[in-house]
């Protein structure tokens, strides 16, 4: 089984893209909606919460877990891979969304990239770190879009106010450098606003969402790691868990996933 984890709903856009590409596998999604947003917590707290989530998914039978959140990937993933897995679960894997995105930018030969993200990802400068060895070099320009996630989670993504914000954020980004050739929606909520981003982006600028990138890279990863792929169950199952109230989670999850969601309750603690 493949586990997909996010602090709330955005990771469902990644799950949607992965399921579309690799429908044969069983998937388990966990949204820690009781403690969202993670961006307001310290790095140590995010790491602790993520450990609980990964333990939950492993104990449910997941062989591989995708952390489908840029904030969590930037704050906790490397430590989990280097410190937690070797001693506790050496035969399991945890992947994120930032490394695949960085690899895609390098493969495309981008030269100037705009990163549209939350404050946490912008402050981490994680893409600068991931792309420091790129040849030819890639210039990174960050633009925080802090008001978009609350509007999307309030169901207001189709309102004029949301479109206006997108226009303002993009204008601010392009003022930093008019030669940007690629934009990356580095927040898994932003695909719900893709048409708005596209409308306010110059036609010559490539606009990338992470879901298809992650799906492509996951397929490649499984092709190269048969020791992981052969352990994945293949019944086409889709199971959803939420740590918060189920009714609002299901309502918003359906918006992000594109299909009705009926989540089960999850408790993240050492007794799980």
Order of alpha helices (4+ residues) and beta strands (2+ residues): beta-alpha-beta-alpha-beta-alpha-beta-alpha-beta-alpha-alpha-beta-alpha-alpha-beta-alpha-beta-alpha-alpha-beta-alpha-beta
